[in-house]
Amino acid sequence: MACPFAKHISGEQFQRQPSIAESHNWNLDEDLSEIPGDALTLTHLNAAIQLLTAPSIDNVHEALMSLIGKYSNRWPGLSKLKSERSELSIYPHYDYLADIQDNLTQIDESAVSEILVHLGEELIQTACVGVIERAFKCLGSDLQEFLGSLDGVYDVLKLQEEDISDTGFVCAGEGELIFTSERPVLAWLLLGCLRALSRLLFSCEPEIELEPLPGDTPRYRYLLRVDEPVVEAVDRRGPADVVSGDARDLKVSNQFFCDAFPWHFIMDEQLRLVQMGSAFSRLFKGHVGASTAGLCASTVFRFKRPRGLQLHFREIVRRTNTPFMISLRAPPGRPDFFAKGLEIKGQMVFCPESNALLFVGSPFLDGLEGLTCNGLFISDIPLHDATREVILVGEQARAQDGLRRRMDKLKSSIEEANAAVIKERKKNVSLLQLIFPAEIAERLWLGAQIDAKTYPEVTMLFSDIVGFTSICSRATPFMVINMLENLYKHFDELCGFFDVYKVETIGDAYCVASGLHRASIYDAHKVAWMALRMIETCTLYNTHDGQHIKMRIGIHTGTVLAGVVGRKMPRYCLFGHNVTIANKFESGSEACRINISPTTREWLVKHPDFGFQLNARDASCMPKEFTDSKGLTCYFLEGYKHPTLSNDRPLQEHIEEAMRQTQETAETITLEVAQ
């Protein structure tokens, strides 16, 4: 028959409730990081029960693949559900189970429930292994104990997670389990899981009936019947093994029982208190009197857990497998009741001999302060009750926690101070890196000695403003400074883009070099491109009298000596004959022109992928200081065109495309060297 709980939902609504319970805070890796070996923990127990209430996409997918492998002959349409796990990983909140249910409805609507039951069996067979199987085994020695533990343990786990959902189990009686869930597909899946777990853990094959219960909250009842083998009874009891079933044969008096279990009470079928332990009696002394007859439990107690409990005798009997938490109310006429709100945690036990409910518990206290403020004493806690140790150990832990908090505060202040020092250090290093190359700046910060070093094939650029002396004579100092600041700020940005080192500025002279801090085969190219951009930038700025700034630039490549000079206001200076030659090429240039040396031209034409436009000058334009200049001449760099772009594109786009090409080439070379 068709699944009575099936809901046909369109594909647009597949993002319903998540298959993975990601709202939970149970991180298996983090919680078990300090636990050696394969020790069983509460985290494992939570993961095992989540397999029944919120199976993950991974577990469902693995079970589905196993189901298809076993039952594809019986239901050929199952093969349509095959999918790759990687296809589902991009949807972390995808309701995989609901999707499977909808697809099964299209394949064979009459067999949806049966297939889902088999899917639940496969879920246990594929996922209930190792520590998960051990977690299930610890819940009980037989099927009935297992069902009862599902009720109590899951309720505690929900309390740990502060889960306020209605999902949960209720072991309502012998072989009866009630499951609450907003996801109907889980009802049939749980049926298969219970069958597989009974077979795996207890070697039994129970008959399980599933029926939905009426009400606003979706609930499902599972009735489990196990045919136990008939074993001929052999009476081997001795005199000491005979236990009377008559309550009157109890070997202790009521008073002794009340003293031994001070935090207990007994309710009859009308929830009237018929007996109280000595601790309860002392708290309610003067109001309850010697007899509690006629006093209703709801008058002096508020039932906080289980949540949503209806205060009816039969409803409480059905929840006896769940931990109870009650708090004290102020008795009528006692508004100043000092123990109001005191919480008692314990267990409710059904007594069939007297058709009554026995509650046995312990106060839920926070250390000695919680004990005294409620008018209690350590003597009110029986010796067998672990609450004594919890209170005393809690006080010790509180002292240790205070020390730990002080240590954490001290540690935090040290970390903050250290972070502030690191921040200031970064500021200082950043300031040094504005003046020196990064490697030199770091060594200066560490106090290391900086030795002078020879650098081969360094490309240097010198520039000055044509008629700068005349401009200064006709302008105020503020005008000159403002003009240079605007222009050089733009040049500094170009230094960062082309990754060249700014050596210095002296008046109108602007000097950069490439090949000092990071050497590459494109050092000359970067300086040449920067020179072109500098000439282009000059057209954007005017002098005080409205004239465009005109610069002349000289570029030369050669070996130089570099080092840090000075202790106050130190400078990273370049020395050598080639520095002088580079300056001569600048002085031999013309307005708005770039004069380059023969050695720089060799580097520019060495790589044919870059189209520099070079015009040779007369040999007489060569500086006299340039040795071995026979047959050589200098050149004007007129422009640059990248082969992959059309000639009508702006100069900036041609240069940016060239820079991208050099960066890709450099990355390729680095990768080849690393391999």
N, C-alpha and C positions, 0 to 999 in steps of 0.2 A: 504494500500500500504506500501511498505517497506520504512523505514526512509531514505530520500535522503541524509541526512548528516552522516549516519552511516559509520564508518571506522572499518573494521575488523582488529583487532590488536591481535597478539599472546600473550599468557600468559607470555612470557618472558619480555614483554614490559609494564606490568601493573604498573610499577613505573613511571608514567608520571607526569603531573602537580598535586600537592597535592589537595585532597578534602578539607583539612583544610587549611585556609589561614594563615599559621604560620609565613609568613614573615611580617605580620602586627604587629604593636606595641600596639594594643588595648587590654590591659589586664584588663578585667572587674573587677576582684577582687581588683587590685591595684588602678585603677582609681576611684572606688566608695568607697574606704575604709573610706574616710572622709565625704561622703555625707549621711545624715540621711535618713532613711526610704527607700521608693521606688521611689525617685525622678528620673524623666526622664532626661537622659544625652546624650551627643553626642556619648558616647560609646554604649549606647543602640541603637541609630539610626544606627550606623555603623554595629552593630551585626544584625539588622533587614535587612539591604540592603545586607549584606554578605550572608544572607539566600537565596537571589536570584542569587548572582554572584559566591559564593564559599561556598555552604553548607557543614557543617562538616560531618564527617563519622557518628557521633552519630545521627544527624538529618536525614541523608539519610537512615540509618539503621532502625530507628524507623518508617519512612514513608514507607519503603519497607515492613516491617512486617504488617503494617496496610493495605497496598495494597494487600498483599497476603491473608489476612483475608477477604477482601471484594470481590476480583475478582478471587479467586482460582477456583470457579465453572465455570467461563467464560473462563479462561485460566488455565487449570489444571497444565500446566508446570511451573507455577509460584512457586509452592511448592518446586521446586528444588533449588530456590534461598534462601531458609531459611538457616540462619547461626547464630552462637552465636556472640554477640558483642565482647566477650573476644578474639575470634579468630582474630579479626581485629586490636586489640589494639597494637599488636606487629609490625604493619606496619604504622607508623605515616604519611608517605608520599604516602600511597597507594591510587590510583585513583579508589575509590569504584564505582563511577558513570560509568566510562568507562568499568569496569568489568561487571556491571549490563547490560549495553548496549550490550556488546558482548554476554552475556549469553542469553539475550532476542532474539538476532538475531538467535541463535541456536534453541530456543524454538519455536518462531513464527515470522519469518522475516517480514511478512506482517503487523503485529500489533505492531511493535516496537515503532513507533512514538505515537500511541494511548496509549500504556501502559506508556510511559514516560510522556505524558501529565497528565494521572491519577496519576502518581507518584508525579508530581509537585503539584497537588491538595492536595494529602495526606501530602506532606511536609508542606504546609501552615496549614492544619488542625491540625497536630500534634505538630508543632513547633511555630506557631504564636499564642502564648498565653501570658497572663500577660503583662509584660513591653514591650515585642516585639510587641504585638498587638497595644499597646499604641503608640509605636514609628512609626508604619505604619500609624496610624490614624492621627498623627500630620502633615503628608505630604500634606494633602489637604482635602477640604470638598466634592469634587466630583472626579470622575474618571479622568477627564481631568487635574484638578489641581494636582492630585496624580502623573500622568505621567510627568507633567512638573517639579514637585519637585524631582522626581527620577533623572532627568537630572542634575539639579543644585546642589542638595545635594551631589550626588555621586561624582561630579566633585570637590566639596570642600573637601570631605573626602579623595579623592586621593591626593589632594594638601597637606593635613595634614600629610599623610603618605609618601609623596614624591614618590608616585607610578608613574612610567613612562610606565606602560603597556597600551595597547590599549583597555582594557576592559572598557565598559561604556555604558551609555544610552544617546540617543538624542531624545528629544520630537520634531519631525520635523513638527508637525501641529496638527490640530484637530483630535484626535483619532488615531494618528500615532506615534509609538515608534520604534526607531532603536536601536538594541542591538548589541554590538560588543564584541566578545569573541573568543579566540582560541580553545575553547572546544565546538564542535558542539552539544554534548549531552545536554548542558545547554539551547540551544535554545528551544527544546521541553519542557524541564522542566520548563522554564520560562513561556511558554504558559499556562501550567496548574496552575502555581503560580498566574498569572494575573487573570485567571478565578476565582480561589478560593478567592483571595483578593477582587475582584469586588463583589463577593457574600457576603463575610464577612464584608467588610467595607462600601459598598455603596448599598447593597441589590439589585444588578442588575445582569443580565445575558447577558453580551455583546457577540456578535459574533466576534470572533477573527480569522483573517487570518494571516498565517505565510508564508513568502517567503524569500528565501536567496537573497542577493544583490550581483551583480558582483563586483569584485575587488580583490586586493591582500590580503586585510584584511578581515577575515570572518565577515560579517555583516548580520543581519536578521531584516526584517521589520514586525512589528505587526500592523495590521489595526483593530481597535476596533470600532464596531458600536453598539450603545445602542438605542433600540426603546423606546423613552420616551412617556409616556401617554399623550394623547391630552387633554388639559384642556381649557375650554372655557375662552377666555380672557375677562377680565372685566377692563375697563379703569377707574382707580381710581386716575389718576394723577391730581395733582393740578397745578396751574400756575408755582410754583417754581420748580416742578419736570420735566418740559419740558427742555430737553437738545438738543441743535442743533447739527446736524451732519456736519455742514458746518464749515470748519476751519476759515472762515472769520468772524464768529460770536464769536471768542474768546474774552473774556472780558478784556484781558490785552494786552499791546503793546509788540512788539518784544523786545524793550529795557528793559522793566520791566522784561520780562521772562529771558533775558540774565543776568540781575543783580541778580534775585532770584536764578537762577541756573547757577552759573559762570563756572562750570565744565561740560558743555554739548556741544555737537555739533550735527548737523543734516547732514546726507549724502543722496544724491539722488540715483537713480538706478545705476548710473555710479560710485558710491562711491566718488563723488565730494562733497566737503564741501560747504553747502549752508547757514549754520549759525553756530556761535560759541558763547559760553558764555563769559562773561566779563573777566574771569581769563585767558582763552585760548587766547582771543584777545590781552590782555596786554602782554602775553609772546611772542606772534608772531607779536607784534607791529613793524611796520617798514618794515616787510616782506609781511605780508598778506594784510595790509592796511585795509581800511574800508570795503572792499568787499572780500569775500572768494571764489568768483566764479572762477571756473577753477582749484582750488587747490585740488588735490586728497588726500584722507585720508591717503593712504599708504606712501605719501611723508613725512608727519610730524608725523605719528603715526606708531608704531610697535605693532602688536597684539600678545601678549605673551600668553594669555589664551582666549578661549580654545586651547589646543594644537592641532596642525595639521589643524587649520582652513584655508580653502581656501578663499581667499579674493574675493568672488563673492557675489553679493547682495543676491541672493536666498539662498546661503549657510549660510550667516549671519542670515537671517530671520529664518532659521531652528534651529539656536542655540540661540534664544532669551530667552530660559529658563535656559541658562547657564551663570554664572558670567563671566564678561569680565575683562581682565587686559591688559591695553595698556601702552606703554612708549613713551615718546616724542623723536623724531628724530631732529637733527639739520636741520633747513630749508636750502635749497640751498643757497650757498653764505654766510652762517653764521657758520663757523667752531668753533667760540668761543661761541656758544649758551650755556648760563650758566645753562639752565634747561634740558640739554640733559640727557636722562635716567630717568627723573621723571616719576614715575609710577602712573597711575590713575586706580582705580578699580571702576566698576560700572555695569550698566545694559543697554542692548540694547533693544529698544522698536520699534516695527514696527508700522508705522503710515499709515493706509490704506487710509486716506483722501488725503494724498499727495504722497502716494507710496514712503515714505522716511523712514529712520532709525534714531531714536533719541537715542543718548547715554547720560546718566545722571550718573555722577560718583563723586568721591572724591579722592584727592591725597592720595597716600599710603606713609605716612611719618614716620620716626623714630625720634620723639621728635622735639624739637625746632631747633636743629642743622640741621636736615633734612629740616626744613622749610626755614631757612635763607640761607642755602647754595644753594638752588634752586631759590633764589630771591623772595621768597613769604613772606607774612605777615599773621598774625592771622586773619586780616580783610578779607583776601582772602577766608577764610572758612566761609560759611554762618552759621548763628546762629542755624538753624535747623539741621545742619550736625553734627553727633556725632564725626566726626574727631577732632573738637575743644577739646572735653573732652578727647579724646584718647591721643592727644598731651600733654595736661596739666597734666592729670593723669599719663601719661607715664613718665614725668619729675619727678613727685613725686615718682613713683615706681623706677625710676633710682637711686634716692638718697637713697631710702630704700634698693635697691639692692646692692648699694655700701657698706652700713653699714652691710648688711647681708654677703657680701663677706669678709669684714674685720673680722666679727665675725666667719665666717667659717674658715678663715685662722688661727685665734687665736685658735679656737677649734681643728683644724688639728694639730697645733704645740703642743698643750697640749696632744692630743692623741698620737702623736709620742713620746713625752717625757715619757708619761705613758707606752707606749709599750716598750721603752728602759729600763725603770725601771723594768718592768715585766720580760724582757729578762735577765737583770742582776740578778734579784732575782732567776730566774730559774737556772742560772749558779751557784749561791751560794748554792742553795738547792741541786743541783746535786752534787756539791763538798762535801757537808755535807753527802749526801747519800752514797758517796764512803767511808766514814769513820764510819758512824753510821747507824743503821737500819732506814728505811724510817720514821717510826713513831717518833723515837727519834730525827731525823734530823729536821723534821718539827717543833717539839716543841722547839728545840734549836733555830731555826730561828725566831720563834715568841717570844722568850725570856721567855718561860715558865720554871718553875722549874722542874727539872728531879729528881724524887725520885727513890731510889733503889727499886728493885722489885724482888720477889722470883719467879722463873720459875720452875715448876715441869717437870720431864721427858725430860730434855734437853740432846741431844746426842752430845758429844764432840769428836773431832778427834785431836790428837796430832801426829806430824810426825817430824822426823829429818833425816839427811843424814848420813849414816854410814861412819865413817872415815873422817868426815868433817874437824876436826883439822889437820889431816895429809894432806888433800888436800890443806888447806890454807898454810901450811908450805912449800909446793912445788910449789905454784902458786903465781903470782902477785895479788895484790888487784883488779886490773882491770879484770883479768881472773875470779876471784871468783865472783865479782859483775855481770859480764856478764853471767856467768853460772846460778846464782840464778835468774837474771832477766828473762832469757829465760824460765826457769823452772816454776817460780812462775806466769809468765804471762799466761802460759797454765793452771795452777791451778786456776787462777782467772776466766778464761773462764768457767771452770768446776763449779765454785761456782754459776755463773749466770745460767748455764743450770740446775743444781740440786736445785736451789733456797735455798742455805744454806748461812749462814752469816760467813764471814771471820773475825775472832776475831783479829788476829795479826800475824806478822812474826817477830821473833827475831833470827837473824843469820840464821841458817839452819832450825829452827823450824817453822812449818807452822801449824796454829791452826784454825779450823772452828767449827761451832756449828749449830745445827738445832733444832727448837723449841723455839727460842727466839722471832724473829720478826713475825713469822706465825707458829702457832702450828698445827700439823696434826698427823694422825695415822701412817704416813709413814716417820716421821723424821729420825728414825734409818735406814730405808731402803735407804734414800737419802744419808746419810753419808757413809753407807757401799758401795753403788755403786760408790760414789766419791773416796773412798779409793782404790777400784779395778782399777778405771781409773787412779788414781795417780801412782800406781805401774806400770801399763801398760805404762804410759807416761814417766816414768823414763828411759825406754829402748830406748827412742828416743833421749835422750840427753847424752852427754859424758862429762867427766872431761877434764881438759887441757891435760892430758896424754893419752886420748883416751879410758878410761875405762867408762863403763856404770855407771850412777849414781844409787846408791842403797839406798832405804829408808826403814825405819821401821815405822810402824804406830800402834797406839793404839786407841781404841774406847771404850767409856764408857757412860752409860746413867744414869742420876740422877738429883736431885734437886740442882739448883745453885742460887746464888744471883748475880744480874747484875745491874750496874749503871755507870753513867758518873763520871769520876775522873779527877780533874785538871781543871784549868782555862786557862792556856797556854798549847797549844797542848793537849786538853782533849782527853781522851780515854774511850771507852766503855768496861769496864773490867768485868770479871767473877770471882766470889769468892765462896769459900766453899770447904768442904772436898772432894766433888765429882770431883772438878777441879784437886785437887792433885792426886786423884785416877786415873783419866784419864791419867794424865802425867805418872804415874807409869806403867800403861798398855803399854804405848808407850816405856818406857825404858826397859820393860820386853819382848819386841817383838824381832824379829830377822830380818836380812837383807831381804828385798823384801817380808816381811810377814806382815799380818794384825792381830793384837792381839785384840780380843774383849772380853768384860766383860760378866758375866752371865746375868746382867740386859739388856744389849744390845741384847744378844741372845734371850731373852724372847720376845722382840719386833719383831725380825726378823722371828721367827717361829710362831708368833701369827696368821699370815695370810698364809694359805697353798698354795695360788696361786703363791707364789714367791719361786723359788728354789735356796736358798743359800747353798753353799757347805761348811760345817763347820766340822772341825776336833778338837776333844777335846784334851786338853793338860793335862799334869800331874798336880795334885792338888798343887804341890809344886811351880808351876809357878805363883800362885795367889799372888798378892802383900800383904805384911803383914798388910798394912793399910786398906785393904778391910775388914770391920767388918762383922760378921755373915757369914763367908765364909765356914762353916762346910758343907761338902757334895757338895760344888760348885767348879767349875773349870772354867778356861778361855778357849777360842777357837781360832784357826787359821781360818780366812776366806779365803778359797782357790779359790773361784770363784762363778760365778752365771750363771744359765741356766734358761731361761724363758720357761715355759711349752709349749707355742704355736710355738716355733721355734726349728729347728733341732739342735743337739749338735755341728754340724760342722760349724755353723754360728759364726762370730766373736763376741767377748765379747761386743763390742760397740753396735751391733744390738740388742743383748739380753737386754742390759740395756735401750736402747732407747725404745724398745717395752714395758718394764716394766714401764718406766716413762709415756708413753701414757696411760697405764692402770690406773695408779694412778691419772692422771689428769681427766680422764673420771669419775672415782669414785668420786673424789672431786666435779666435776660439778654436778653429780647426787645428792650428799648429799646437796649441796647448793640449788638446785632446790626444793628438798623435804622440806627443812627448810623454804624456801620462801613461799611455798604453805601452 
